[in-house]
Amino acid sequence: MVNNSKNKLDKIKKIAIVINNSWYAYHFRLNLAIDLKNNGYKVIFIAPYDIKYSELIKERFKFYDIKVDSKGINPISDFRTMISLYKLYTNIRPDIVLNFTIKPNIYSSIIAGILKIKSISNITGLGTIFINQSIVTKIAKLLYKVALDFNNKVFFQNNDDRSLFIENRLVMRNKTDLLPGSGVDLNKFIPIQKDLKNKKIIFLLIARLLKDKGILEYIEAIKIIKNKYSNVEFQILGSIGVENKTAITKDELQIWINSDLVNYLGTTDNVQDVISKVDCVVLPSYREGTPRSLLEACAMEKPIITTDVVGCKEVVDDGINGYLCEVRNSKDLADKMEMILNLSDDERIIMGQAGRDKIVKEFDEKIVINKYLNSIKEILKQ
């Protein structure tokens, strides 16, 4: 009887979710882990430890701390990460690893490949290094080419990124598939009507404070609008002091606050509460995978404004659930904000409802989870 129980336990497949950030793991991949567990898999998380989100993950799943210099370009640090992954995978022997974010996509894929462990990577966005072409871009492409060759499946969040990788021969087409971003939990992000007694129109930008997110264009557009309208407020929600060469400084942010241009809301674990109180969510980014903030805003029936670029344009049916503006063009962004300002309450509500309908049809988190479940089942059979 003991032997039968042991054999049954041995047959339970072990899945490792590997991410460079515990906050990201908790907010964006916990539901995937729960569904995997409910389908009979043993799930473990591998990510850098932090005192809050790692502990929340540990309430439900086994968690392993791994050091990942998520933004740095330090070969010694990255080599240490690879050695740590090698030791960990040799010890725990996962049946398949699911990689998210750039460095796990690269280094975890390579180590898993060396150890003959099956793997899936998710290209959630190409980041600053692909926006600003440099020697680092060439190195990243080379590393991706090596790493993705080991993967059994590579998910992309938009067709432009997928085509770019295929055309540059970084991955074979037959390994690739598309996901609708990270998807949205439609039971969590539900429509909450803003109090219409508050006649002030509120715009919200949700993003890390990076220039590549279009923060400077947002500020310039605010100046244009503030010269014409008084019944309007602008907010920013997102982390400051990010380790990135395009990061906005605290001094820059303070100048904008002191000039009464924006209200800075910091960060929150309850983003839906913030979204519920605004009229429009804005993201003038230079490039994305598929931005979660826009998906969540649409799910909550808020009109959106974003740039006509890779990753962002897929979320907008222009003039239906929001507006597209030109990238790096603050004047055009201001024009689209003014269009929102000139809508009636009913027109904004109708636009928001169209956004919810789009998310339900195209970006439900269940679509993402089912693709993972089917791919994992298929790969483990091979």
Summary of the structure (lengths in Angstrom):
residues: 382
radius of gyration: 21.6
end to end distance: 30.0
largest distance: 78.8
contacts: 1294
relative contact order: 0.11
helix: 48%
strand: 17%
